[in-house]
Amino acid sequence: MSSTTEPTKTDGQYKSLKGTVVEAAGNVTGSQDWIESGKKEHKDGEAEYNAASAKGYAEGAVDRLSGRVDSVVGAVTGDKGQQMSGNARDEKGQTQQELNKNA
């Protein structure tokens, strides 16, 4: 999947699903090694998914905060461009948090 060491939701889902399949194959064949390895991979995948969600939520919080600061500074200085840019970044951060909540 991804070549980076950063956790990703896609990699987490893939590992979780693969682990579930391996565990099911172990149950069908009676292979305790496959069952255990599938359970571990599923658990690791869930952990990676949750880590990626938490990271995304935190990044959204940073965007919201910096966006609000830019918006306020723009409003105080009369710079409508900075204010609009700040509002857009705040909204982007809010969307990112919504997509990653319940991590």
Biopython code that builds the backbone (N, CA, C, O; Angstrom):
import numpy as np
from Bio.PDB.StructureBuilder import StructureBuilder

atoms = [
    (1, "MET", "N", (0.846, -1.174, 0.000)),
    (1, "MET", "CA", (0.000, 0.000, 0.000)),
    (1, "MET", "C", (0.896, 1.244, 0.000)),
    (1, "MET", "O", (1.683, 1.420, -0.930)),
    (2, "SER", "N", (0.805, 2.080, 0.977)),
    (2, "SER", "CA", (1.548, 3.343, 1.025)),
    (2, "SER", "C", (3.009, 3.080, 1.372)),
    (2, "SER", "O", (3.323, 2.178, 2.148)),
    (3, "SER", "N", (3.911, 3.895, 0.775)),
    (3, "SER", "CA", (5.332, 3.698, 1.040)),
    (3, "SER", "C", (5.826, 4.559, 2.199)),
    (3, "SER", "O", (7.002, 4.484, 2.556)),
    (4, "THR", "N", (4.970, 5.360, 2.784)),
    (4, "THR", "CA", (5.380, 6.198, 3.908)),
    (4, "THR", "C", (5.133, 5.466, 5.214)),
    (4, "THR", "O", (4.445, 4.447, 5.262)),
    (5, "THR", "N", (5.714, 6.014, 6.270)),
    (5, "THR", "CA", (5.499, 5.411, 7.578)),
    (5, "THR", "C", (4.329, 6.068, 8.310)),
    (5, "THR", "O", (3.966, 5.649, 9.409)),
    (6, "GLU", "N", (3.746, 7.087, 7.704)),
    (6, "GLU", "CA", (2.592, 7.755, 8.306)),
    (6, "GLU", "C", (1.385, 6.817, 8.258)),
    (6, "GLU", "O", (1.176, 6.128, 7.259)),
    (7, "PRO", "N", (0.597, 6.786, 9.320)),
    (7, "PRO", "CA", (-0.611, 5.956, 9.270)),
    (7, "PRO", "C", (-1.625, 6.551, 8.298)),
    (7, "PRO", "O", (-1.785, 7.769, 8.218)),
    (8, "THR", "N", (-2.307, 5.674, 7.562)),
    (8, "THR", "CA", (-3.362, 6.138, 6.665)),
    (8, "THR", "C", (-4.614, 5.303, 6.899)),
    (8, "THR", "O", (-4.541, 4.135, 7.282)),
    (9, "LYS", "N", (-5.751, 5.922, 6.663)),
    (9, "LYS", "CA", (-7.007, 5.201, 6.821)),
    (9, "LYS", "C", (-7.103, 4.049, 5.821)),
    (9, "LYS", "O", (-7.590, 2.968, 6.155)),
    (10, "THR", "N", (-6.639, 4.286, 4.602)),
    (10, "THR", "CA", (-6.722, 3.255, 3.562)),
    (10, "THR", "C", (-5.883, 2.040, 3.933)),
    (10, "THR", "O", (-6.355, 0.907, 3.834)),
    (11, "ASP", "N", (-4.648, 2.265, 4.356)),
    (11, "ASP", "CA", (-3.803, 1.148, 4.770)),
    (11, "ASP", "C", (-4.407, 0.426, 5.969)),
    (11, "ASP", "O", (-4.384, -0.803, 6.037)),
    (12, "GLY", "N", (-4.946, 1.190, 6.908)),
    (12, "GLY", "CA", (-5.555, 0.582, 8.082)),
    (12, "GLY", "C", (-6.735, -0.300, 7.723)),
    (12, "GLY", "O", (-6.877, -1.402, 8.252)),
    (13, "GLN", "N", (-7.583, 0.186, 6.823)),
    (13, "GLN", "CA", (-8.738, -0.610, 6.402)),
    (13, "GLN", "C", (-8.285, -1.866, 5.662)),
    (13, "GLN", "O", (-8.832, -2.949, 5.868)),
    (14, "TYR", "N", (-7.278, -1.710, 4.795)),
    (14, "TYR", "CA", (-6.758, -2.852, 4.046)),
    (14, "TYR", "C", (-6.225, -3.928, 4.994)),
    (14, "TYR", "O", (-6.563, -5.105, 4.864)),
    (15, "LYS", "N", (-5.392, -3.513, 5.942)),
    (15, "LYS", "CA", (-4.816, -4.479, 6.892)),
    (15, "LYS", "C", (-5.898, -5.140, 7.736)),
    (15, "LYS", "O", (-5.839, -6.342, 7.997)),
    (16, "SER", "N", (-6.875, -4.366, 8.157)),
    (16, "SER", "CA", (-7.957, -4.911, 8.961)),
    (16, "SER", "C", (-8.742, -5.963, 8.179)),
    (16, "SER", "O", (-9.026, -7.049, 8.685)),
    (17, "LEU", "N", (-9.086, -5.621, 6.941)),
    (17, "LEU", "CA", (-9.836, -6.559, 6.099)),
    (17, "LEU", "C", (-9.008, -7.803, 5.801)),
    (17, "LEU", "O", (-9.516, -8.922, 5.871)),
    (18, "LYS", "N", (-7.738, -7.608, 5.468)),
    (18, "LYS", "CA", (-6.858, -8.748, 5.180)),
    (18, "LYS", "C", (-6.752, -9.660, 6.399)),
    (18, "LYS", "O", (-6.795, -10.884, 6.274)),
    (19, "GLY", "N", (-6.613, -9.055, 7.573)),
    (19, "GLY", "CA", (-6.545, -9.852, 8.794)),
    (19, "GLY", "C", (-7.806, -10.658, 9.030)),
    (19, "GLY", "O", (-7.744, -11.811, 9.456)),
    (20, "THR", "N", (-8.953, -10.052, 8.753)),
    (20, "THR", "CA", (-10.228, -10.755, 8.907)),
    (20, "THR", "C", (-10.303, -11.953, 7.956)),
    (20, "THR", "O", (-10.764, -13.029, 8.336)),
    (21, "VAL", "N", (-9.842, -11.752, 6.711)),
    (21, "VAL", "CA", (-9.857, -12.841, 5.722)),
    (21, "VAL", "C", (-8.917, -13.967, 6.142)),
    (21, "VAL", "O", (-9.272, -15.143, 6.055)),
    (22, "VAL", "N", (-7.719, -13.605, 6.597)),
    (22, "VAL", "CA", (-6.749, -14.618, 7.030)),
    (22, "VAL", "C", (-7.295, -15.387, 8.234)),
    (22, "VAL", "O", (-7.164, -16.609, 8.309)),
    (23, "GLU", "N", (-7.903, -14.669, 9.169)),
    (23, "GLU", "CA", (-8.485, -15.336, 10.341)),
    (23, "GLU", "C", (-9.595, -16.301, 9.919)),
    (23, "GLU", "O", (-9.676, -17.419, 10.428)),
    (24, "ALA", "N", (-10.446, -15.867, 8.988)),
    (24, "ALA", "CA", (-11.529, -16.735, 8.511)),
    (24, "ALA", "C", (-10.962, -17.978, 7.822)),
    (24, "ALA", "O", (-11.470, -19.084, 8.006)),
    (25, "ALA", "N", (-9.903, -17.787, 7.025)),
    (25, "ALA", "CA", (-9.269, -18.937, 6.371)),
    (25, "ALA", "C", (-8.694, -19.890, 7.415)),
    (25, "ALA", "O", (-8.762, -21.110, 7.263)),
    (26, "GLY", "N", (-8.133, -19.325, 8.466)),
    (26, "GLY", "CA", (-7.614, -20.156, 9.550)),
    (26, "GLY", "C", (-8.713, -20.933, 10.239)),
    (26, "GLY", "O", (-8.523, -22.094, 10.600)),
    (27, "ASN", "N", (-9.859, -20.306, 10.423)),
    (27, "ASN", "CA", (-10.993, -21.002, 11.034)),
    (27, "ASN", "C", (-11.475, -22.148, 10.155)),
    (27, "ASN", "O", (-11.821, -23.219, 10.655)),
    (28, "VAL", "N", (-11.497, -21.920, 8.841)),
    (28, "VAL", "CA", (-11.962, -22.953, 7.912)),
    (28, "VAL", "C", (-10.974, -24.118, 7.861)),
    (28, "VAL", "O", (-11.378, -25.281, 7.857)),
    (29, "THR", "N", (-9.680, -23.800, 7.822)),
    (29, "THR", "CA", (-8.663, -24.853, 7.686)),
    (29, "THR", "C", (-8.226, -25.437, 9.027)),
    (29, "THR", "O", (-7.585, -26.487, 9.075)),
    (30, "GLY", "N", (-8.573, -24.758, 10.102)),
    (30, "GLY", "CA", (-8.153, -25.225, 11.418)),
    (30, "GLY", "C", (-6.735, -24.805, 11.774)),
    (30, "GLY", "O", (-6.159, -25.329, 12.727)),
    (31, "SER", "N", (-6.167, -23.872, 11.028)),
    (31, "SER", "CA", (-4.793, -23.423, 11.275)),
    (31, "SER", "C", (-4.778, -22.348, 12.364)),
    (31, "SER", "O", (-5.211, -21.216, 12.145)),
    (32, "GLN", "N", (-4.275, -22.722, 13.530)),
    (32, "GLN", "CA", (-4.194, -21.782, 14.644)),
    (32, "GLN", "C", (-3.247, -20.630, 14.325)),
    (32, "GLN", "O", (-3.482, -19.502, 14.759)),
    (33, "ASP", "N", (-2.176, -20.899, 13.569)),
    (33, "ASP", "CA", (-1.237, -19.835, 13.179)),
    (33, "ASP", "C", (-1.942, -18.770, 12.339)),
    (33, "ASP", "O", (-1.743, -17.575, 12.558)),
    (34, "TRP", "N", (-2.759, -19.196, 11.387)),
    (34, "TRP", "CA", (-3.482, -18.242, 10.550)),
    (34, "TRP", "C", (-4.496, -17.458, 11.367)),
    (34, "TRP", "O", (-4.659, -16.254, 11.169)),
    (35, "ILE", "N", (-5.166, -18.127, 12.271)),
    (35, "ILE", "CA", (-6.155, -17.447, 13.120)),
    (35, "ILE", "C", (-5.474, -16.344, 13.912)),
    (35, "ILE", "O", (-5.940, -15.205, 13.932)),
    (36, "GLU", "N", (-4.360, -16.689, 14.571)),
    (36, "GLU", "CA", (-3.645, -15.709, 15.388)),
    (36, "GLU", "C", (-3.056, -14.581, 14.540)),
    (36, "GLU", "O", (-3.134, -13.410, 14.909)),
    (37, "SER", "N", (-2.468, -14.948, 13.403)),
    (37, "SER", "CA", (-1.879, -13.923, 12.544)),
    (37, "SER", "C", (-2.960, -13.004, 11.975)),
    (37, "SER", "O", (-2.747, -11.798, 11.852)),
    (38, "GLY", "N", (-4.116, -13.569, 11.629)),
    (38, "GLY", "CA", (-5.224, -12.758, 11.127)),
    (38, "GLY", "C", (-5.755, -11.812, 12.189)),
    (38, "GLY", "O", (-6.038, -10.649, 11.900)),
    (39, "LYS", "N", (-5.891, -12.297, 13.410)),
    (39, "LYS", "CA", (-6.352, -11.440, 14.507)),
    (39, "LYS", "C", (-5.381, -10.286, 14.744)),
    (39, "LYS", "O", (-5.792, -9.145, 14.950)),
    (40, "LYS", "N", (-4.078, -10.603, 14.711)),
    (40, "LYS", "CA", (-3.070, -9.563, 14.930)),
    (40, "LYS", "C", (-3.107, -8.523, 13.819)),
    (40, "LYS", "O", (-3.058, -7.323, 14.087)),
    (41, "GLU", "N", (-3.194, -8.980, 12.569)),
    (41, "GLU", "CA", (-3.213, -8.034, 11.453)),
    (41, "GLU", "C", (-4.481, -7.174, 11.489)),
    (41, "GLU", "O", (-4.436, -5.980, 11.191)),
    (42, "HIS", "N", (-5.592, -7.779, 11.851)),
    (42, "HIS", "CA", (-6.839, -7.014, 11.982)),
    (42, "HIS", "C", (-6.693, -5.937, 13.063)),
    (42, "HIS", "O", (-7.072, -4.783, 12.866)),
    (43, "LYS", "N", (-6.143, -6.338, 14.191)),
    (43, "LYS", "CA", (-5.943, -5.388, 15.299)),
    (43, "LYS", "C", (-4.988, -4.263, 14.892)),
    (43, "LYS", "O", (-5.238, -3.096, 15.192)),
    (44, "ASP", "N", (-3.904, -4.614, 14.215)),
    (44, "ASP", "CA", (-2.943, -3.609, 13.747)),
    (44, "ASP", "C", (-3.595, -2.645, 12.748)),
    (44, "ASP", "O", (-3.342, -1.440, 12.781)),
    (45, "GLY", "N", (-4.425, -3.182, 11.872)),
    (45, "GLY", "CA", (-5.127, -2.347, 10.903)),
    (45, "GLY", "C", (-6.080, -1.373, 11.571)),
    (45, "GLY", "O", (-6.159, -0.207, 11.185)),
    (46, "GLU", "N", (-6.798, -1.849, 12.566)),
    (46, "GLU", "CA", (-7.716, -0.972, 13.311)),
    (46, "GLU", "C", (-6.924, 0.143, 14.016)),
    (46, "GLU", "O", (-7.347, 1.299, 14.038)),
    (47, "ALA", "N", (-5.784, -0.222, 14.581)),
    (47, "ALA", "CA", (-4.951, 0.776, 15.274)),
    (47, "ALA", "C", (-4.434, 1.818, 14.288)),
    (47, "ALA", "O", (-4.413, 3.008, 14.602)),
    (48, "GLU", "N", (-4.017, 1.385, 13.101)),
    (48, "GLU", "CA", (-3.524, 2.339, 12.107)),
    (48, "GLU", "C", (-4.646, 3.272, 11.644)),
    (48, "GLU", "O", (-4.437, 4.476, 11.498)),
    (49, "TYR", "N", (-5.825, 2.715, 11.418)),
    (49, "TYR", "CA", (-6.972, 3.535, 11.012)),
    (49, "TYR", "C", (-7.272, 4.593, 12.075)),
    (49, "TYR", "O", (-7.476, 5.763, 11.753)),
    (50, "ASN", "N", (-7.298, 4.177, 13.330)),
    (50, "ASN", "CA", (-7.587, 5.112, 14.419)),
    (50, "ASN", "C", (-6.496, 6.171, 14.569)),
    (50, "ASN", "O", (-6.792, 7.328, 14.868)),
    (51, "ALA", "N", (-5.241, 5.782, 14.365)),
    (51, "ALA", "CA", (-4.146, 6.751, 14.448)),
    (51, "ALA", "C", (-4.262, 7.786, 13.324)),
    (51, "ALA", "O", (-4.039, 8.976, 13.545)),
    (52, "ALA", "N", (-4.608, 7.329, 12.130)),
    (52, "ALA", "CA", (-4.775, 8.256, 11.004)),
    (52, "ALA", "C", (-5.946, 9.206, 11.249)),
    (52, "ALA", "O", (-5.871, 10.388, 10.914)),
    (53, "SER", "N", (-7.020, 8.693, 11.829)),
    (53, "SER", "CA", (-8.165, 9.548, 12.145)),
    (53, "SER", "C", (-7.797, 10.600, 13.188)),
    (53, "SER", "O", (-8.169, 11.766, 13.056)),
    (54, "ALA", "N", (-7.078, 10.196, 14.207)),
    (54, "ALA", "CA", (-6.665, 11.144, 15.248)),
    (54, "ALA", "C", (-5.751, 12.214, 14.668)),
    (54, "ALA", "O", (-5.869, 13.390, 15.014)),
    (55, "LYS", "N", (-4.840, 11.810, 13.786)),
    (55, "LYS", "CA", (-3.927, 12.760, 13.140)),
    (55, "LYS", "C", (-4.724, 13.752, 12.287)),
    (55, "LYS", "O", (-4.473, 14.956, 12.336)),
    (56, "GLY", "N", (-5.667, 13.253, 11.521)),
    (56, "GLY", "CA", (-6.491, 14.126, 10.691)),
    (56, "GLY", "C", (-7.322, 15.095, 11.512)),
    (56, "GLY", "O", (-7.485, 16.255, 11.133)),
    (57, "TYR", "N", (-7.846, 14.625, 12.636)),
    (57, "TYR", "CA", (-8.640, 15.482, 13.512)),
    (57, "TYR", "C", (-7.769, 16.605, 14.080)),
    (57, "TYR", "O", (-8.185, 17.763, 14.126)),
    (58, "ALA", "N", (-6.556, 16.248, 14.511)),
    (58, "ALA", "CA", (-5.637, 17.247, 15.074)),
    (58, "ALA", "C", (-5.228, 18.270, 14.011)),
    (58, "ALA", "O", (-5.147, 19.465, 14.295)),
    (59, "GLU", "N", (-4.972, 17.804, 12.797)),
    (59, "GLU", "CA", (-4.626, 18.736, 11.716)),
    (59, "GLU", "C", (-5.792, 19.684, 11.429)),
    (59, "GLU", "O", (-5.578, 20.860, 11.133)),
    (60, "GLY", "N", (-7.007, 19.181, 11.514)),
    (60, "GLY", "CA", (-8.178, 20.028, 11.336)),
    (60, "GLY", "C", (-8.268, 21.092, 12.417)),
    (60, "GLY", "O", (-8.640, 22.233, 12.144)),
    (61, "ALA", "N", (-7.928, 20.720, 13.637)),
    (61, "ALA", "CA", (-7.956, 21.686, 14.741)),
    (61, "ALA", "C", (-6.931, 22.797, 14.510)),
    (61, "ALA", "O", (-7.206, 23.965, 14.785)),
    (62, "VAL", "N", (-5.759, 22.435, 14.008)),
    (62, "VAL", "CA", (-4.725, 23.433, 13.713)),
    (62, "VAL", "C", (-5.209, 24.377, 12.617)),
    (62, "VAL", "O", (-5.045, 25.592, 12.726)),
    (63, "ASP", "N", (-5.806, 23.823, 11.562)),
    (63, "ASP", "CA", (-6.336, 24.663, 10.482)),
    (63, "ASP", "C", (-7.419, 25.608, 10.993)),
    (63, "ASP", "O", (-7.455, 26.781, 10.620)),
    (64, "ARG", "N", (-8.293, 25.095, 11.841)),
    (64, "ARG", "CA", (-9.361, 25.948, 12.379)),
    (64, "ARG", "C", (-8.782, 27.099, 13.190)),
    (64, "ARG", "O", (-9.192, 28.248, 13.031)),
    (65, "LEU", "N", (-7.835, 26.788, 14.053)),
    (65, "LEU", "CA", (-7.252, 27.821, 14.908)),
    (65, "LEU", "C", (-6.521, 28.875, 14.081)),
    (65, "LEU", "O", (-6.734, 30.072, 14.273)),
    (66, "SER", "N", (-5.668, 28.439, 13.170)),
    (66, "SER", "CA", (-4.931, 29.414, 12.368)),
    (66, "SER", "C", (-5.869, 30.187, 11.450)),
    (66, "SER", "O", (-5.640, 31.365, 11.175)),
    (67, "GLY", "N", (-6.920, 29.533, 10.977)),
    (67, "GLY", "CA", (-7.903, 30.227, 10.158)),
    (67, "GLY", "C", (-8.641, 31.297, 10.933)),
    (67, "GLY", "O", (-8.884, 32.389, 10.418)),
    (68, "ARG", "N", (-8.996, 30.990, 12.159)),
    (68, "ARG", "CA", (-9.680, 31.984, 12.994)),
    (68, "ARG", "C", (-8.774, 33.166, 13.293)),
    (68, "ARG", "O", (-9.216, 34.315, 13.274)),
    (69, "VAL", "N", (-7.502, 32.884, 13.571)),
    (69, "VAL", "CA", (-6.549, 33.963, 13.835)),
    (69, "VAL", "C", (-6.439, 34.863, 12.606)),
    (69, "VAL", "O", (-6.521, 36.085, 12.723)),
    (70, "ASP", "N", (-6.252, 34.260, 11.422)),
    (70, "ASP", "CA", (-6.168, 35.059, 10.196)),
    (70, "ASP", "C", (-7.437, 35.864, 9.963)),
    (70, "ASP", "O", (-7.372, 37.018, 9.540)),
    (71, "SER", "N", (-8.577, 35.273, 10.232)),
    (71, "SER", "CA", (-9.846, 35.959, 10.035)),
    (71, "SER", "C", (-9.975, 37.172, 10.952)),
    (71, "SER", "O", (-10.399, 38.243, 10.516)),
    (72, "VAL", "N", (-9.613, 37.004, 12.210)),
    (72, "VAL", "CA", (-9.695, 38.104, 13.169)),
    (72, "VAL", "C", (-8.694, 39.205, 12.818)),
    (72, "VAL", "O", (-9.031, 40.389, 12.846)),
    (73, "VAL", "N", (-7.461, 38.811, 12.487)),
    (73, "VAL", "CA", (-6.456, 39.806, 12.115)),
    (73, "VAL", "C", (-6.917, 40.564, 10.870)),
    (73, "VAL", "O", (-6.770, 41.784, 10.792)),
    (74, "GLY", "N", (-7.469, 39.845, 9.908)),
    (74, "GLY", "CA", (-7.976, 40.496, 8.707)),
    (74, "GLY", "C", (-9.114, 41.450, 9.010)),
    (74, "GLY", "O", (-9.194, 42.528, 8.421)),
    (75, "ALA", "N", (-9.995, 41.067, 9.920)),
    (75, "ALA", "CA", (-11.120, 41.935, 10.287)),
    (75, "ALA", "C", (-10.626, 43.188, 11.007)),
    (75, "ALA", "O", (-11.116, 44.290, 10.759)),
    (76, "VAL", "N", (-9.659, 43.010, 11.893)),
    (76, "VAL", "CA", (-9.143, 44.146, 12.670)),
    (76, "VAL", "C", (-8.373, 45.117, 11.776)),
    (76, "VAL", "O", (-8.485, 46.333, 11.930)),
    (77, "THR", "N", (-7.592, 44.574, 10.843)),
    (77, "THR", "CA", (-6.777, 45.431, 9.979)),
    (77, "THR", "C", (-7.519, 45.900, 8.735)),
    (77, "THR", "O", (-7.005, 46.724, 7.978)),
    (78, "GLY", "N", (-8.706, 45.387, 8.523)),
    (78, "GLY", "CA", (-9.480, 45.768, 7.344)),
    (78, "GLY", "C", (-9.063, 45.044, 6.079)),
    (78, "GLY", "O", (-9.433, 45.451, 4.978)),
    (79, "ASP", "N", (-8.293, 43.969, 6.227)),
    (79, "ASP", "CA", (-7.834, 43.188, 5.075)),
    (79, "ASP", "C", (-8.863, 42.090, 4.791)),
    (79, "ASP", "O", (-8.820, 41.013, 5.386)),
    (80, "LYS", "N", (-9.780, 42.380, 3.878)),
    (80, "LYS", "CA", (-10.867, 41.439, 3.573)),
    (80, "LYS", "C", (-10.335, 40.136, 2.976)),
    (80, "LYS", "O", (-10.895, 39.069, 3.226)),
    (81, "GLY", "N", (-9.262, 40.215, 2.189)),
    (81, "GLY", "CA", (-8.674, 39.008, 1.616)),
    (81, "GLY", "C", (-8.170, 38.055, 2.685)),
    (81, "GLY", "O", (-8.411, 36.849, 2.621)),
    (82, "GLN", "N", (-7.465, 38.607, 3.676)),
    (82, "GLN", "CA", (-6.960, 37.786, 4.768)),
    (82, "GLN", "C", (-8.121, 37.229, 5.587)),
    (82, "GLN", "O", (-8.077, 36.084, 6.036)),
    (83, "GLN", "N", (-9.144, 38.029, 5.779)),
    (83, "GLN", "CA", (-10.307, 37.583, 6.540)),
    (83, "GLN", "C", (-11.001, 36.421, 5.818)),
    (83, "GLN", "O", (-11.355, 35.419, 6.439)),
    (84, "MET", "N", (-11.190, 36.567, 4.494)),
    (84, "MET", "CA", (-11.845, 35.501, 3.735)),
    (84, "MET", "C", (-10.984, 34.245, 3.681)),
    (84, "MET", "O", (-11.499, 33.131, 3.772)),
    (85, "SER", "N", (-9.675, 34.425, 3.534)),
    (85, "SER", "CA", (-8.761, 33.291, 3.523)),
    (85, "SER", "C", (-8.799, 32.557, 4.871)),
    (85, "SER", "O", (-8.785, 31.327, 4.922)),
    (86, "GLY", "N", (-8.846, 33.324, 5.946)),
    (86, "GLY", "CA", (-8.941, 32.728, 7.284)),
    (86, "GLY", "C", (-10.236, 31.967, 7.477)),
    (86, "GLY", "O", (-10.250, 30.875, 8.044)),
    (87, "ASN", "N", (-11.328, 32.554, 7.000)),
    (87, "ASN", "CA", (-12.621, 31.862, 7.103)),
    (87, "ASN", "C", (-12.614, 30.551, 6.319)),
    (87, "ASN", "O", (-13.147, 29.541, 6.778)),
    (88, "ALA", "N", (-12.001, 30.576, 5.124)),
    (88, "ALA", "CA", (-11.931, 29.365, 4.306)),
    (88, "ALA", "C", (-11.100, 28.290, 5.000)),
    (88, "ALA", "O", (-11.467, 27.115, 4.977)),
    (89, "ARG", "N", (-9.989, 28.681, 5.613)),
    (89, "ARG", "CA", (-9.139, 27.704, 6.299)),
    (89, "ARG", "C", (-9.855, 27.137, 7.525)),
    (89, "ARG", "O", (-9.729, 25.950, 7.828)),
    (90, "ASP", "N", (-10.604, 27.984, 8.225)),
    (90, "ASP", "CA", (-11.395, 27.522, 9.365)),
    (90, "ASP", "C", (-12.414, 26.478, 8.915)),
    (90, "ASP", "O", (-12.577, 25.443, 9.559)),
    (91, "GLU", "N", (-13.095, 26.756, 7.808)),
    (91, "GLU", "CA", (-14.094, 25.815, 7.287)),
    (91, "GLU", "C", (-13.444, 24.513, 6.828)),
    (91, "GLU", "O", (-13.998, 23.434, 7.034)),
    (92, "LYS", "N", (-12.264, 24.613, 6.202)),
    (92, "LYS", "CA", (-11.533, 23.418, 5.788)),
    (92, "LYS", "C", (-11.187, 22.563, 7.007)),
    (92, "LYS", "O", (-11.347, 21.343, 6.989)),
    (93, "GLY", "N", (-10.715, 23.213, 8.054)),
    (93, "GLY", "CA", (-10.379, 22.490, 9.278)),
    (93, "GLY", "C", (-11.591, 21.842, 9.919)),
    (93, "GLY", "O", (-11.511, 20.730, 10.439)),
    (94, "GLN", "N", (-12.713, 22.543, 9.878)),
    (94, "GLN", "CA", (-13.945, 21.988, 10.451)),
    (94, "GLN", "C", (-14.368, 20.739, 9.675)),
    (94, "GLN", "O", (-14.771, 19.741, 10.272)),
    (95, "THR", "N", (-14.276, 20.798, 8.355)),
    (95, "THR", "CA", (-14.616, 19.638, 7.531)),
    (95, "THR", "C", (-13.690, 18.471, 7.831)),
    (95, "THR", "O", (-14.131, 17.326, 7.938)),
    (96, "GLN", "N", (-12.401, 18.769, 7.967)),
    (96, "GLN", "CA", (-11.432, 17.710, 8.266)),
    (96, "GLN", "C", (-11.732, 17.074, 9.623)),
    (96, "GLN", "O", (-11.614, 15.859, 9.781)),
    (97, "GLN", "N", (-12.113, 17.883, 10.585)),
    (97, "GLN", "CA", (-12.460, 17.329, 11.894)),
    (97, "GLN", "C", (-13.715, 16.462, 11.805)),
    (97, "GLN", "O", (-13.780, 15.401, 12.427)),
    (98, "GLU", "N", (-14.698, 16.901, 11.045)),
    (98, "GLU", "CA", (-15.920, 16.113, 10.888)),
    (98, "GLU", "C", (-15.623, 14.745, 10.262)),
    (98, "GLU", "O", (-16.182, 13.728, 10.672)),
    (99, "LEU", "N", (-14.738, 14.738, 9.269)),
    (99, "LEU", "CA", (-14.397, 13.482, 8.592)),
    (99, "LEU", "C", (-13.596, 12.537, 9.494)),
    (99, "LEU", "O", (-13.547, 11.333, 9.244)),
    (100, "ASN", "N", (-12.979, 13.076, 10.527)),
    (100, "ASN", "CA", (-12.093, 12.267, 11.365)),
    (100, "ASN", "C", (-12.556, 12.179, 12.821)),
    (100, "ASN", "O", (-11.787, 11.748, 13.680)),
    (101, "LYS", "N", (-13.778, 12.573, 13.112)),
    (101, "LYS", "CA", (-14.211, 12.508, 14.514)),
    (101, "LYS", "C", (-14.441, 11.062, 14.938)),
    (101, "LYS", "O", (-14.536, 10.164, 14.101)),
    (102, "ASN", "N", (-14.528, 10.854, 16.224)),
    (102, "ASN", "CA", (-14.701, 9.516, 16.821)),
    (102, "ASN", "C", (-13.532, 8.602, 16.542)),
    (102, "ASN", "O", (-13.689, 7.402, 16.318)),
    (103, "ALA", "N", (-12.346, 9.203, 16.562)),
    (103, "ALA", "CA", (-11.148, 8.384, 16.317)),
    (103, "ALA", "C", (-10.782, 7.569, 17.514)),
    (103, "ALA", "O", (-9.802, 6.825, 17.479)),
]
sb = StructureBuilder()
sb.init_structure("model")
sb.init_model(0)
sb.init_chain("A")
sb.init_seg("    ")
for serial, (resi, resn, name, xyz) in enumerate(atoms, 1):
    if name == "N":
        sb.init_residue(resn, " ", resi, " ")
    sb.init_atom(name, np.array(xyz, "f"), 0.0, 1.0, " ", f" {name:<3s}", serial, name[0])
structure = sb.get_structure()
